[in-house]
Amino acid sequence: MSDATPIEVLPRNLSAEHDLLIAGFLARYKSESFKAYELDMRLWVDWCRSYGLDPIFGIKRAHIELFARYLEMERNNKPATVARRLTCLRTFFWLMEEDEIIPKSPATNVKMPRWQVDMRKKIGIERKEYVALMEAARESSPSDEALIAILGQMGLRVSEACSLNIEDFQDTERGHRMVRFVGKNTKAASMPIPIPVLRSMERAAGDRKSGPLLLRRDGSRMTRRSADRVVKRIARKAGLQKTISCHTLRHTFVVAALDANVPLREVQLAARHSDIRQTLMYDRGRVSLDRHAAYVVSAFMAN
């Protein structure tokens, strides 16, 4: 960065005003979103301090563009990660403009990196692969079986599944056994439990009447990381060659629902996607393979 670049020198320690503005922005988020944006803001502040920049006042679009190049070239962040971190800054500076802290957001016209979602990751695993996974989980432990059942047949996020307590699935509504939990962005959610999943959950609970539903081998609550290790271990045991994660099973639930001709809106509600375009991404991944125009054209030409 040249000496001619207009900058404002940042004090050795952030001021109370900076702390308040950044903390107020981060207070909008919880759980994993909070952790991600906290890291994004920390990277931004550290980068600004390394160049003597104030991270809020006097920032220009060029500074943010240079920060993006730093993420790409020095931190080797993938385009999707860079895009998310720039989105964080866009939201932060937009709020600063809305609150009249700064006259105009410098991030409005920042060029976002181009990246494409790998649609293979939106397809999940095939039905026969999921059946093999369930059989391997059943042979492993009741908690492992319940985890695979909840993720693959109800589509819960791994954090939601791990947070379940035995008390959370004791209620009945209009003849349906229900499970109640706190979803993404601390939204209360509830779902009916299919009978096979309910049996797996009851086996995991055993004689216990309260406490965590899913347990690790040491008897403590299963965590996101331990759940991911369980899924990968069970996948190896089931002989699956592809890399499987907890989120792969959520993808499997969504695609299976679409394959079973569940209406798109119903799939969106079941998956609790805030925007139906999220659900459409799964449908595009599925359609691009099963009903691709190349198959139709080839059959047309052959006839």
BALOBA-1460 file (C-alpha; in Angstrom, 3 decimals):
// residues 303
<rec num="1" residu="m" x="0.000" y="0.000" z="0.000"/>
<rec num="2" residu="s" x="1.544" y="3.340" z="-1.108"/>
<rec num="3" residu="d" x="2.252" y="6.267" z="1.198"/>
<rec num="4" residu="a" x="-0.204" y="8.300" z="-0.847"/>
<rec num="5" residu="t" x="-3.126" y="6.152" z="0.274"/>
<rec num="6" residu="p" x="-5.371" y="8.277" z="2.526"/>
<rec num="7" residu="i" x="-5.618" y="6.488" z="5.858"/>
<rec num="8" residu="e" x="-6.460" y="7.302" z="9.418"/>
<rec num="9" residu="v" x="-4.019" y="5.965" z="11.986"/>
<rec num="10" residu="l" x="-5.563" y="3.472" z="14.361"/>
<rec num="11" residu="p" x="-4.605" y="3.751" z="18.039"/>
<rec num="12" residu="r" x="-2.759" y="0.864" z="19.607"/>
<rec num="13" residu="n" x="-5.984" y="-0.337" z="21.235"/>
<rec num="14" residu="l" x="-9.451" y="-0.027" z="19.760"/>
<rec num="15" residu="s" x="-11.486" y="2.749" z="21.334"/>
<rec num="16" residu="a" x="-14.599" y="2.163" z="23.393"/>
<rec num="17" residu="e" x="-16.642" y="3.449" z="20.434"/>
<rec num="18" residu="h" x="-15.132" y="0.855" z="18.101"/>
<rec num="19" residu="d" x="-15.705" y="-1.876" z="20.670"/>
<rec num="20" residu="l" x="-19.350" y="-0.851" z="21.078"/>
<rec num="21" residu="l" x="-20.065" y="-0.703" z="17.339"/>
<rec num="22" residu="i" x="-18.479" y="-4.062" z="16.578"/>
<rec num="23" residu="a" x="-19.989" y="-5.733" z="19.663"/>
<rec num="24" residu="g" x="-23.404" y="-4.314" z="18.766"/>
<rec num="25" residu="f" x="-23.106" y="-5.760" z="15.268"/>
<rec num="26" residu="l" x="-22.073" y="-9.194" z="16.547"/>
<rec num="27" residu="a" x="-24.907" y="-9.171" z="19.089"/>
<rec num="28" residu="r" x="-27.305" y="-9.683" z="16.166"/>
<rec num="29" residu="y" x="-26.035" y="-13.245" z="15.796"/>
<rec num="30" residu="k" x="-25.907" y="-16.366" z="17.905"/>
<rec num="31" residu="s" x="-24.222" y="-19.752" z="17.973"/>
<rec num="32" residu="e" x="-22.257" y="-20.704" z="14.842"/>
<rec num="33" residu="s" x="-23.176" y="-17.518" z="12.984"/>
<rec num="34" residu="f" x="-21.775" y="-15.473" z="15.856"/>
<rec num="35" residu="k" x="-18.522" y="-17.451" z="15.836"/>
<rec num="36" residu="a" x="-18.132" y="-17.068" z="12.072"/>
<rec num="37" residu="y" x="-18.773" y="-13.311" z="12.020"/>
<rec num="38" residu="e" x="-16.652" y="-12.744" z="15.108"/>
<rec num="39" residu="l" x="-13.718" y="-14.348" z="13.286"/>
<rec num="40" residu="d" x="-14.469" y="-12.333" z="10.140"/>
<rec num="41" residu="m" x="-14.461" y="-9.059" z="12.073"/>
<rec num="42" residu="r" x="-11.307" y="-10.021" z="13.952"/>
<rec num="43" residu="l" x="-9.506" y="-10.711" z="10.660"/>
<rec num="44" residu="w" x="-10.687" y="-7.363" z="9.287"/>
<rec num="45" residu="v" x="-9.596" y="-5.415" z="12.390"/>
<rec num="46" residu="d" x="-6.199" y="-7.140" z="12.512"/>
<rec num="47" residu="w" x="-5.612" y="-6.470" z="8.811"/>
<rec num="48" residu="c" x="-6.535" y="-2.806" z="9.221"/>
<rec num="49" residu="r" x="-4.254" y="-2.424" z="12.224"/>
<rec num="50" residu="s" x="-1.349" y="-3.942" z="10.305"/>
<rec num="51" residu="y" x="-1.654" y="-1.065" z="7.808"/>
<rec num="52" residu="g" x="-2.465" y="1.641" z="10.339"/>
<rec num="53" residu="l" x="-6.078" y="1.832" z="9.173"/>
<rec num="54" residu="d" x="-9.092" y="2.645" z="11.294"/>
<rec num="55" residu="p" x="-11.396" y="-0.387" z="10.737"/>
<rec num="56" residu="i" x="-14.565" y="1.750" z="10.633"/>
<rec num="57" residu="f" x="-13.875" y="5.406" z="9.876"/>
<rec num="58" residu="g" x="-12.141" y="6.535" z="6.685"/>
<rec num="59" residu="i" x="-12.380" y="3.125" z="5.023"/>
<rec num="60" residu="k" x="-12.714" y="3.170" z="1.233"/>
<rec num="61" residu="r" x="-13.829" y="0.503" z="-1.216"/>
<rec num="62" residu="a" x="-10.209" y="-0.008" z="-2.298"/>
<rec num="63" residu="h" x="-9.237" y="-1.049" z="1.223"/>
<rec num="64" residu="i" x="-11.870" y="-3.782" z="1.240"/>
<rec num="65" residu="e" x="-10.817" y="-4.948" z="-2.237"/>
<rec num="66" residu="l" x="-7.227" y="-5.242" z="-0.975"/>
<rec num="67" residu="f" x="-8.452" y="-7.135" z="2.089"/>
<rec num="68" residu="a" x="-10.160" y="-9.610" z="-0.271"/>
<rec num="69" residu="r" x="-6.881" y="-10.159" z="-2.129"/>
<rec num="70" residu="y" x="-5.182" y="-10.753" z="1.242"/>
<rec num="71" residu="l" x="-7.745" y="-13.420" z="2.077"/>
<rec num="72" residu="e" x="-7.242" y="-15.105" z="-1.296"/>
<rec num="73" residu="m" x="-3.478" y="-14.887" z="-1.689"/>
<rec num="74" residu="e" x="-2.063" y="-14.923" z="1.833"/>
<rec num="75" residu="r" x="-4.686" y="-16.846" z="3.801"/>
<rec num="76" residu="n" x="-5.570" y="-19.075" z="0.822"/>
<rec num="77" residu="n" x="-9.276" y="-18.770" z="1.581"/>
<rec num="78" residu="k" x="-11.584" y="-20.368" z="-0.961"/>
<rec num="79" residu="p" x="-13.916" y="-18.103" z="-2.987"/>
<rec num="80" residu="a" x="-16.933" y="-19.140" z="-0.916"/>
<rec num="81" residu="t" x="-15.132" y="-18.193" z="2.310"/>
<rec num="82" residu="v" x="-13.978" y="-14.859" z="0.886"/>
<rec num="83" residu="a" x="-17.536" y="-14.156" z="-0.272"/>
<rec num="84" residu="r" x="-18.912" y="-14.844" z="3.187"/>
<rec num="85" residu="r" x="-16.344" y="-12.596" z="4.862"/>
<rec num="86" residu="l" x="-17.027" y="-9.778" z="2.423"/>
<rec num="87" residu="t" x="-20.747" y="-10.262" z="3.039"/>
<rec num="88" residu="c" x="-20.042" y="-9.802" z="6.732"/>
<rec num="89" residu="l" x="-18.316" y="-6.483" z="6.008"/>
<rec num="90" residu="r" x="-21.099" y="-5.443" z="3.652"/>
<rec num="91" residu="t" x="-23.671" y="-6.000" z="6.378"/>
<rec num="92" residu="f" x="-21.537" y="-4.283" z="9.017"/>
<rec num="93" residu="f" x="-20.907" y="-1.156" z="6.972"/>
<rec num="94" residu="w" x="-24.522" y="-1.059" z="5.767"/>
<rec num="95" residu="l" x="-25.594" y="-0.917" z="9.419"/>
<rec num="96" residu="m" x="-23.026" y="1.777" z="10.114"/>
<rec num="97" residu="e" x="-24.555" y="3.819" z="7.273"/>
<rec num="98" residu="e" x="-28.119" y="3.120" z="8.439"/>
<rec num="99" residu="d" x="-27.235" y="4.206" z="11.980"/>
<rec num="100" residu="e" x="-25.577" y="7.352" z="10.546"/>
<rec num="101" residu="i" x="-22.217" y="6.395" z="12.032"/>
<rec num="102" residu="i" x="-20.604" y="6.850" z="8.609"/>
<rec num="103" residu="p" x="-21.994" y="8.831" z="5.629"/>
<rec num="104" residu="k" x="-21.834" y="5.948" z="3.131"/>
<rec num="105" residu="s" x="-20.899" y="2.281" z="3.172"/>
<rec num="106" residu="p" x="-17.566" y="1.624" z="1.418"/>
<rec num="107" residu="a" x="-18.545" y="-2.014" z="0.849"/>
<rec num="108" residu="t" x="-21.585" y="-1.449" z="-1.377"/>
<rec num="109" residu="n" x="-19.786" y="-1.874" z="-4.702"/>
<rec num="110" residu="v" x="-17.083" y="-4.303" z="-3.619"/>
<rec num="111" residu="k" x="-16.654" y="-7.022" z="-6.238"/>
<rec num="112" residu="m" x="-17.628" y="-10.384" z="-4.837"/>
<rec num="113" residu="p" x="-15.657" y="-13.475" z="-5.917"/>
<rec num="114" residu="r" x="-17.350" y="-15.821" z="-8.313"/>
<rec num="115" residu="w" x="-17.959" y="-19.270" z="-6.984"/>
<rec num="116" residu="q" x="-20.256" y="-22.090" z="-7.866"/>
<rec num="117" residu="v" x="-22.014" y="-24.429" z="-5.490"/>
<rec num="118" residu="d" x="-20.917" y="-28.016" z="-6.044"/>
<rec num="119" residu="m" x="-24.310" y="-29.541" z="-6.787"/>
<rec num="120" residu="r" x="-22.941" y="-33.008" z="-6.005"/>
<rec num="121" residu="k" x="-22.853" y="-31.954" z="-2.365"/>
<rec num="122" residu="k" x="-26.562" y="-31.092" z="-2.542"/>
<rec num="123" residu="i" x="-27.593" y="-34.568" z="-3.601"/>
<rec num="124" residu="g" x="-26.660" y="-36.505" z="-0.466"/>
<rec num="125" residu="i" x="-26.455" y="-40.274" z="-0.637"/>
<rec num="126" residu="e" x="-28.649" y="-42.792" z="-2.401"/>
<rec num="127" residu="r" x="-31.410" y="-44.688" z="-0.639"/>
<rec num="128" residu="k" x="-29.563" y="-48.011" z="-0.603"/>
<rec num="129" residu="e" x="-26.517" y="-46.257" z="0.858"/>
<rec num="130" residu="y" x="-28.646" y="-44.721" z="3.608"/>
<rec num="131" residu="v" x="-30.160" y="-48.125" z="4.403"/>
<rec num="132" residu="a" x="-26.653" y="-49.580" z="4.758"/>
<rec num="133" residu="l" x="-25.736" y="-46.635" z="6.984"/>
<rec num="134" residu="m" x="-28.739" y="-47.270" z="9.254"/>
<rec num="135" residu="e" x="-27.889" y="-50.968" z="9.530"/>
<rec num="136" residu="a" x="-24.304" y="-50.171" z="10.519"/>
<rec num="137" residu="a" x="-25.487" y="-47.578" z="13.032"/>
<rec num="138" residu="r" x="-27.944" y="-50.048" z="14.571"/>
<rec num="139" residu="e" x="-25.086" y="-52.471" z="15.159"/>
<rec num="140" residu="s" x="-22.951" y="-49.708" z="16.697"/>
<rec num="141" residu="s" x="-25.054" y="-48.205" z="19.523"/>
<rec num="142" residu="p" x="-28.562" y="-46.831" z="20.203"/>
<rec num="143" residu="s" x="-27.257" y="-43.241" z="20.189"/>
<rec num="144" residu="d" x="-25.503" y="-43.742" z="16.852"/>
<rec num="145" residu="e" x="-28.662" y="-45.278" z="15.400"/>
<rec num="146" residu="a" x="-30.815" y="-42.379" z="16.645"/>
<rec num="147" residu="l" x="-28.364" y="-39.822" z="15.247"/>
<rec num="148" residu="i" x="-28.419" y="-41.320" z="11.744"/>
<rec num="149" residu="a" x="-32.217" y="-41.678" z="11.876"/>
<rec num="150" residu="i" x="-32.847" y="-38.098" z="13.028"/>
<rec num="151" residu="l" x="-30.488" y="-36.547" z="10.483"/>
<rec num="152" residu="g" x="-31.488" y="-38.647" z="7.494"/>
<rec num="153" residu="q" x="-35.230" y="-39.139" z="8.054"/>
<rec num="154" residu="m" x="-36.154" y="-35.838" z="9.702"/>
<rec num="155" residu="g" x="-33.526" y="-33.527" z="8.255"/>
<rec num="156" residu="l" x="-32.478" y="-31.883" z="11.502"/>
<rec num="157" residu="r" x="-29.235" y="-29.933" z="11.573"/>
<rec num="158" residu="v" x="-26.528" y="-31.622" z="13.604"/>
<rec num="159" residu="s" x="-26.597" y="-28.880" z="16.267"/>
<rec num="160" residu="e" x="-30.359" y="-29.358" z="16.604"/>
<rec num="161" residu="a" x="-30.039" y="-33.126" z="16.943"/>
<rec num="162" residu="c" x="-27.288" y="-32.881" z="19.550"/>
<rec num="163" residu="s" x="-29.293" y="-30.388" z="21.608"/>
<rec num="164" residu="l" x="-32.273" y="-32.737" z="21.983"/>
<rec num="165" residu="n" x="-33.237" y="-33.871" z="25.469"/>
<rec num="166" residu="i" x="-35.424" y="-36.845" z="26.266"/>
<rec num="167" residu="e" x="-38.118" y="-34.468" z="27.531"/>
<rec num="168" residu="d" x="-38.304" y="-32.851" z="24.089"/>
<rec num="169" residu="f" x="-40.163" y="-35.701" z="22.390"/>
<rec num="170" residu="q" x="-42.760" y="-36.724" z="24.955"/>
<rec num="171" residu="d" x="-45.651" y="-34.537" z="23.737"/>
<rec num="172" residu="t" x="-48.463" y="-35.647" z="21.446"/>
<rec num="173" residu="e" x="-50.362" y="-33.380" z="19.078"/>
<rec num="174" residu="r" x="-53.454" y="-34.603" z="17.188"/>
<rec num="175" residu="g" x="-52.242" y="-38.171" z="17.536"/>
<rec num="176" residu="h" x="-48.650" y="-37.444" z="16.439"/>
<rec num="177" residu="r" x="-45.618" y="-37.763" z="18.672"/>
<rec num="178" residu="m" x="-43.775" y="-34.464" z="18.391"/>
<rec num="179" residu="v" x="-40.212" y="-33.348" z="18.955"/>
<rec num="180" residu="r" x="-39.618" y="-29.737" z="19.967"/>
<rec num="181" residu="f" x="-36.267" y="-27.998" z="19.640"/>
<rec num="182" residu="v" x="-34.579" y="-24.667" z="19.030"/>
<rec num="183" residu="g" x="-33.597" y="-24.266" z="15.395"/>
<rec num="184" residu="k" x="-31.370" y="-21.896" z="13.484"/>
<rec num="185" residu="n" x="-31.377" y="-18.290" z="14.717"/>
<rec num="186" residu="t" x="-32.932" y="-19.511" z="18.000"/>
<rec num="187" residu="k" x="-36.299" y="-20.129" z="16.329"/>
<rec num="188" residu="a" x="-38.542" y="-22.577" z="18.170"/>
<rec num="189" residu="a" x="-39.456" y="-25.524" z="15.955"/>
<rec num="190" residu="s" x="-41.414" y="-28.752" z="16.185"/>
<rec num="191" residu="m" x="-41.855" y="-31.787" z="13.941"/>
<rec num="192" residu="p" x="-43.848" y="-35.020" z="13.983"/>
<rec num="193" residu="i" x="-41.662" y="-38.073" z="14.504"/>
<rec num="194" residu="p" x="-41.943" y="-41.003" z="12.049"/>
<rec num="195" residu="i" x="-42.463" y="-44.312" z="13.868"/>
<rec num="196" residu="p" x="-39.068" y="-45.850" z="12.852"/>
<rec num="197" residu="v" x="-37.259" y="-42.742" z="14.081"/>
<rec num="198" residu="l" x="-39.291" y="-42.690" z="17.292"/>
<rec num="199" residu="r" x="-38.269" y="-46.290" z="18.008"/>
<rec num="200" residu="s" x="-34.600" y="-45.360" z="17.490"/>
<rec num="201" residu="m" x="-34.988" y="-42.374" z="19.828"/>
<rec num="202" residu="e" x="-36.666" y="-44.498" z="22.481"/>
<rec num="203" residu="r" x="-33.866" y="-47.057" z="22.278"/>
<rec num="204" residu="a" x="-31.349" y="-44.238" z="22.714"/>
<rec num="205" residu="a" x="-33.237" y="-42.956" z="25.765"/>
<rec num="206" residu="g" x="-33.504" y="-46.426" z="27.332"/>
<rec num="207" residu="d" x="-34.659" y="-46.220" z="30.949"/>
<rec num="208" residu="r" x="-33.691" y="-42.553" z="31.282"/>
<rec num="209" residu="k" x="-36.511" y="-40.033" z="31.730"/>
<rec num="210" residu="s" x="-34.537" y="-36.840" z="31.225"/>
<rec num="211" residu="g" x="-31.212" y="-35.491" z="30.041"/>
<rec num="212" residu="p" x="-29.441" y="-35.548" z="26.663"/>
<rec num="213" residu="l" x="-30.896" y="-37.949" z="24.109"/>
<rec num="214" residu="l" x="-27.673" y="-38.563" z="22.166"/>
<rec num="215" residu="l" x="-24.712" y="-39.642" z="24.262"/>
<rec num="216" residu="r" x="-21.044" y="-40.123" z="23.563"/>
<rec num="217" residu="r" x="-19.316" y="-43.283" z="24.725"/>
<rec num="218" residu="d" x="-18.294" y="-41.587" z="27.996"/>
<rec num="219" residu="g" x="-21.935" y="-40.792" z="28.787"/>
<rec num="220" residu="s" x="-21.722" y="-37.055" z="28.069"/>
<rec num="221" residu="r" x="-23.855" y="-35.190" z="25.529"/>
<rec num="222" residu="m" x="-22.925" y="-35.731" z="21.907"/>
<rec num="223" residu="t" x="-21.450" y="-32.613" z="20.273"/>
<rec num="224" residu="r" x="-21.244" y="-31.447" z="16.664"/>
<rec num="225" residu="r" x="-17.693" y="-32.730" z="16.382"/>
<rec num="226" residu="s" x="-18.341" y="-36.082" z="18.031"/>
<rec num="227" residu="a" x="-21.466" y="-36.513" z="15.869"/>
<rec num="228" residu="d" x="-19.391" y="-35.898" z="12.745"/>
<rec num="229" residu="r" x="-16.887" y="-38.506" z="13.895"/>
<rec num="230" residu="v" x="-19.756" y="-40.954" z="14.460"/>
<rec num="231" residu="v" x="-21.145" y="-40.401" z="10.954"/>
<rec num="232" residu="k" x="-17.750" y="-40.872" z="9.329"/>
<rec num="233" residu="r" x="-17.038" y="-44.001" z="11.402"/>
<rec num="234" residu="i" x="-20.434" y="-45.508" z="10.581"/>
<rec num="235" residu="a" x="-19.961" y="-44.687" z="6.877"/>
<rec num="236" residu="r" x="-16.675" y="-46.590" z="6.841"/>
<rec num="237" residu="k" x="-18.328" y="-49.490" z="8.645"/>
<rec num="238" residu="a" x="-21.122" y="-49.487" z="6.049"/>
<rec num="239" residu="g" x="-18.548" y="-49.656" z="3.265"/>
<rec num="240" residu="l" x="-19.378" y="-46.266" z="1.729"/>
<rec num="241" residu="q" x="-16.482" y="-44.943" z="-0.329"/>
<rec num="242" residu="k" x="-17.574" y="-41.298" z="-0.492"/>
<rec num="243" residu="t" x="-16.987" y="-38.705" z="2.223"/>
<rec num="244" residu="i" x="-20.052" y="-38.420" z="4.454"/>
<rec num="245" residu="s" x="-20.807" y="-35.666" z="6.956"/>
<rec num="246" residu="c" x="-23.772" y="-34.855" z="9.174"/>
<rec num="247" residu="h" x="-24.919" y="-32.262" z="6.662"/>
<rec num="248" residu="t" x="-24.788" y="-34.879" z="3.902"/>
<rec num="249" residu="l" x="-27.634" y="-36.633" z="5.709"/>
<rec num="250" residu="r" x="-29.672" y="-33.421" z="5.845"/>
<rec num="251" residu="h" x="-29.141" y="-33.139" z="2.080"/>
<rec num="252" residu="t" x="-30.261" y="-36.757" z="1.774"/>
<rec num="253" residu="f" x="-33.505" y="-35.945" z="3.598"/>
<rec num="254" residu="v" x="-34.307" y="-32.998" z="1.317"/>
<rec num="255" residu="v" x="-33.536" y="-34.839" z="-1.923"/>
<rec num="256" residu="a" x="-35.424" y="-37.956" z="-0.772"/>
<rec num="257" residu="a" x="-38.470" y="-35.788" z="-0.061"/>
<rec num="258" residu="l" x="-38.282" y="-34.305" z="-3.566"/>
<rec num="259" residu="d" x="-37.795" y="-37.776" z="-5.090"/>
<rec num="260" residu="a" x="-40.888" y="-38.942" z="-3.183"/>
<rec num="261" residu="n" x="-42.853" y="-36.120" z="-4.888"/>
<rec num="262" residu="v" x="-43.399" y="-34.081" z="-1.745"/>
<rec num="263" residu="p" x="-44.442" y="-30.586" z="-2.949"/>
<rec num="264" residu="l" x="-41.596" y="-28.086" z="-2.980"/>
<rec num="265" residu="r" x="-43.293" y="-25.785" z="-0.468"/>
<rec num="266" residu="e" x="-43.776" y="-28.703" z="1.953"/>
<rec num="267" residu="v" x="-40.102" y="-29.642" z="1.596"/>
<rec num="268" residu="q" x="-39.121" y="-26.045" z="2.333"/>
<rec num="269" residu="l" x="-41.227" y="-26.073" z="5.518"/>
<rec num="270" residu="a" x="-39.855" y="-29.443" z="6.621"/>
<rec num="271" residu="a" x="-36.252" y="-28.341" z="6.051"/>
<rec num="272" residu="r" x="-37.042" y="-24.932" z="7.607"/>
<rec num="273" residu="h" x="-35.403" y="-23.040" z="4.757"/>
<rec num="274" residu="s" x="-36.133" y="-19.331" z="5.149"/>
<rec num="275" residu="d" x="-36.011" y="-18.858" z="1.367"/>
<rec num="276" residu="i" x="-37.453" y="-21.356" z="-1.108"/>
<rec num="277" residu="r" x="-34.421" y="-20.719" z="-3.338"/>
<rec num="278" residu="q" x="-32.411" y="-22.762" z="-0.829"/>
<rec num="279" residu="t" x="-34.725" y="-25.711" z="-1.462"/>
<rec num="280" residu="l" x="-34.580" y="-25.151" z="-5.210"/>
<rec num="281" residu="m" x="-30.802" y="-25.619" z="-5.111"/>
<rec num="282" residu="y" x="-31.353" y="-29.220" z="-4.027"/>
<rec num="283" residu="d" x="-33.952" y="-29.704" z="-6.730"/>
<rec num="284" residu="r" x="-31.611" y="-28.316" z="-9.402"/>
<rec num="285" residu="g" x="-28.855" y="-30.698" z="-8.322"/>
<rec num="286" residu="r" x="-31.235" y="-33.615" z="-8.513"/>
<rec num="287" residu="v" x="-32.857" y="-32.605" z="-11.801"/>
<rec num="288" residu="s" x="-29.520" y="-31.862" z="-13.445"/>
<rec num="289" residu="l" x="-28.695" y="-35.556" z="-13.181"/>
<rec num="290" residu="d" x="-32.007" y="-37.391" z="-13.352"/>
<rec num="291" residu="r" x="-33.861" y="-35.308" z="-15.938"/>
<rec num="292" residu="h" x="-31.021" y="-33.552" z="-17.717"/>
<rec num="293" residu="a" x="-31.908" y="-32.213" z="-21.162"/>
<rec num="294" residu="a" x="-29.062" y="-34.274" z="-22.667"/>
<rec num="295" residu="y" x="-30.996" y="-37.476" z="-21.897"/>
<rec num="296" residu="v" x="-34.155" y="-36.096" z="-23.502"/>
<rec num="297" residu="v" x="-32.339" y="-34.857" z="-26.613"/>
<rec num="298" residu="s" x="-30.485" y="-38.154" z="-27.010"/>
<rec num="299" residu="a" x="-33.720" y="-40.161" z="-26.814"/>
<rec num="300" residu="f" x="-35.412" y="-37.718" z="-29.216"/>
<rec num="301" residu="m" x="-32.626" y="-38.041" z="-31.758"/>
<rec num="302" residu="a" x="-32.601" y="-41.836" z="-31.477"/>
<rec num="303" residu="n" x="-36.293" y="-42.019" z="-32.275"/>
